[in-house]
Amino acid sequence: MNRKPVGACFRHGALNLIVLAMLLLPNQGNSQTMTKANLKQPPGLTIGKKGTVLKDGLPYRAIGINYFSAFSRRLQNPDDTSYRQGFADLAKRGISFVRFMACGYWPVDWKLYQSNKEAYFKLLDDVVRAAEETGIGLIPSLFWYPAGISDLVREPRNQWGNPSSKTLAFMRQYTQEMVERYKDSSAIWVWEFGNEFSLDADLYSPEHRPPIVPDLGTATSRSDADDLTHEMVVTAYREFAKEVRKYDPSRLVTTGASLPRPSAEHLRRERKWIADSEKEFSRNLVDITPDPMNMTSVHIYPMDRQGRFDPKDTPYDQIVRLCMETTERNGKALFVGEFGAADKPEDGGPERARREFLAQLTALERGEVPLAALWVYDLEQQEDFINITPTNHRKYMLEALMHANRRIQLFASGVHKADIRGDSFEGRLMDNAANAERSGSAFNPLCHRMYPGQSLFRDDGVGLNFEHIFNGTAADKPLSMFTPRKDPCLVIPHSPHSASVRHLAKDSSWGMASDMKYTFSGGNAIDLEFTVMPLVNKFPLGYVAMMWASYMNHTHERRIHFYGKNGDQEGWITFGDDLPEGSNPAFETGTIAHASVPNLPYEEGAELLNLVEHPTKRFLLPFYYGLVDGDGDFTTTGDTMVYIMMFDQSESIRFALWNFIRDANTQQPNPHSPAWDWQYVIRGPKVGETYSYRARVIYKPFESEDDVRQEYEKWIAGLTRGTD
């Protein structure tokens, strides 16, 4: 974090960490055979075809975390072994590796190494031993702050580009000592050069030269000899990798670099701040990872979306996709060594940080990035804006990593999800097992081509999700909340643009067999077809109701709009309005039924949350709409999208709206993240009978209420003619 405006790395006091949690994909084949094969594999991580990361000879993916100070805290205070508890806490959460600074930072921090190497390495030995004991993998970064090395040997920084320099001689010496000492440790997974060195290339300006802090051992002056070129950085990377390969023939070796600057290639060729194209970006990414390095490193933060390729912010999905395509073509693995988001007020506070982090995590998962590491674990110096611990307000990020790694394992089996694409949409449909902690089966994410990477639904939630079944009885109150998203279900792919979530009767708490088929039908439409068959009679009050939920991501407002009645008033009605001051709740929530149907009966003691209808508001036509900010940035204009839910029947449908999610900044209900829901009611259900309805989602630029109604009428007419 804390890069300078032009993209300088988090250095000079604001330190970076990376932790990557890697989860082994399920073994296939005879376990005895696999055990024998594993015994022949080299320690650490290696590379397979098309940049696949291998552990014990098998494909491996994971997301971990930066533990920047795991060693430096011991270097500063030999009695500090808190990394042992840190490793244990991470392992308990399924976070299986960390990236850390395996060296001094400022020149003075190398004093013990220079005066008493055995004492220095004895401190590091215990860090490695603790990782071995807890099963934590390590990605040691050997020269975190490269300018500190050139200062240490009293050379200008440009000597990193001179293979005969004292700077590279020191690099070779320390690299040899590190690799020879720890190459047989199961804890060492990857060797890394240093942190974001390439960001300092081709800047040619005094403000981008290393700081002058003589008390910390730096030079007392700087000059143009401290400027770096791309070629100098590449030389340093190449010489480091060559030195590693003398002693370790197989482990992954990486740079520790960040993403190329948005203008990296233009700065390299022309010294101009002109945005690079995607092709130029890819060229730089390839060139900055010279052989024999076999793992490309990038770091991704919110600032990295700005000014890249296009005046608009570049979605995380696009950045990840381009990095993966480039590294695979180049036969190298990809390591997103840092990602995360600061939560200072000027950065948007905790609410913006949470959204950015979850969007990053979603992009990393969908992009199937081999390794990635969140910034930063247990770094007290950054407590006020990004530090993550098991007890502070950012602890949810550790839980998110745990669940992400669990999903990676599940998806390795080839089930639990279906990736669906259409003319305008792409999304991932998941079952309850994969998406358990994010409200269960259905879509996470679902994106429209106009705003790629901007999911319609919250990244910590779900959309178009089968959530509840209820019947109004007190006896079944325990079954009336969340059983469809807890019961086992299946994801059934039908085609590249269609899949179903299926509940089998034997696994249903209600004894109901059901199937919801989602189809990306072309244009701006998603079609839903639901069928259900009750196989157990649990309907003493003569009905059963089912409910679906969508936890919206960045709506303009909480309200939905529909054509109906409010008392004697007929026309366009809103629901979700603020109520008079002092009301509790402070705004409308609940259920809207069709004007022609009676209220559903219920017993005393029944679960009423989703059951009781609004006393005066009713709909006449079975569709509603809400307004969404397309790019997720409320400071921009001209990007209002309309989200329409329409149904093929009226009496059996009920609309619903809730607003449980709270803004992390204000701790008040977030009007930009309402739940826009609906229900399907079967009156007089019979065991063994099949019931069904159809629905359509439209997501497109908003024009007018008349246009919304025309979309509904056009669809209904097509259903009547059998053409849609």
Salt bridges, closest charged atoms under 4 A:
ASP56 OD2 - LYS55 NZ 3.61
GLU118 OE2 - ARG181 NH1 3.58
ASP125 OD2 - ARG181 NH2 2.86
ASP126 OD2 - ARG74 NH1 3.73
ASP126 OD1 - ARG84 NH2 2.93
ASP126 OD1 - ARG129 NH1 3.06
GLU133 OE1 - ARG84 NH1 2.82
ASP151 OD2 - ARG222 NH2 2.80
GLU177 OE2 - LYS117 NZ 2.59
GLU192 OE2 - ARG99 NH2 2.91
GLU196 OE2 - ARG3 NH2 3.50
GLU196 OE2 - HIS299 ND1 2.68
ASP200 OD2 - ARG11 NH1 2.41
ASP200 OD2 - ARG157 NH1 3.11
ASP226 OD1 - ARG222 NH1 3.67
ASP227 OD1 - ARG209 NE 2.83
GLU231 OE2 - ARG268 NE 3.72
GLU239 OE1 - ARG172 NH2 2.92
GLU239 OE2 - LYS242 NZ 3.26
GLU243 OE1 - LYS246 NZ 3.04
ASP248 OD2 - ARG251 NH1 2.72
GLU265 OE2 - ARG268 NH1 2.83
GLU265 OE1 - ARG269 NH1 3.49
GLU265 OE1 - ARG283 NH1 3.59
GLU270 OE2 - ARG269 NH2 3.70
ASP276 OD1 - HIS266 ND1 2.59
GLU280 OE1 - HIS266 ND1 3.90
GLU280 OE2 - ARG269 NH2 3.11
ASP287 OD2 - ARG268 NH1 2.95
ASP291 OD1 - LYS332 NZ 2.86
ASP304 OD1 - ARG3 NH1 2.79
ASP304 OD1 - ARG308 NH2 3.96
ASP317 OD2 - ARG366 NH1 2.94
GLU325 OE1 - ARG321 NH1 3.30
GLU338 OE2 - ARG99 NH1 2.87
GLU338 OE2 - HIS299 ND1 3.61
ASP343 OD2 - HIS393 NE2 2.98
ASP343 OD2 - ARG394 NE 2.85
GLU351 OE2 - ARG355 NE 3.10
GLU351 OE2 - ARG458 NH1 3.86
GLU356 OE2 - ARG305 NH1 3.75
GLU356 OE2 - ARG352 NE 2.72
GLU365 OE2 - ARG407 NH2 2.64
ASP378 OD2 - ARG73 NH1 2.89
ASP384 OD2 - LYS344 NZ 3.89
GLU399 OE2 - ARG93 NE 3.37
ASP419 OD2 - LYS417 NZ 3.29
ASP419 OD1 - ARG428 NE 2.76
GLU426 OE1 - ARG366 NH2 3.44
GLU426 OE1 - ARG421 NH1 2.25
ASP431 OD2 - HIS416 ND1 2.71
GLU437 OE1 - HIS403 ND1 3.67
GLU437 OE1 - ARG406 NH2 2.86
GLU437 OE2 - ARG407 NH1 2.25
GLU437 OE2 - ARG438 NE 3.97
ASP460 OD2 - ARG354 NE 3.32
ASP460 OD1 - ARG458 NE 2.84
GLU467 OE1 - HIS468 NE2 3.21
GLU467 OE2 - ARG485 NH1 2.44
ASP476 OD1 - LYS538 NZ 3.50
ASP507 OD1 - LYS506 NZ 3.30
ASP515 OD2 - ARG502 NE 2.73
ASP527 OD1 - ARG696 NE 2.67
GLU557 OE1 - ARG559 NE 3.22
GLU557 OE2 - HIS561 NE2 2.93
ASP577 OD1 - ARG559 NH1 3.18
ASP577 OD2 - LYS617 NZ 3.14
ASP578 OD1 - ARG558 NH1 3.21
GLU588 OE2 - HIS614 NE2 3.43
GLU588 OE2 - LYS617 NZ 2.93
GLU613 OE2 - ARG654 NH1 2.75
ASP629 OD2 - HIS556 NE2 3.92
ASP707 OD2 - LYS700 NZ 2.84
GLU711 OE2 - LYS700 NZ 2.79
GLU711 OE1 - LYS714 NZ 3.79
GLU713 OE2 - ARG709 NE 3.13
ASP724 OD1 - ARG696 NH2 2.78
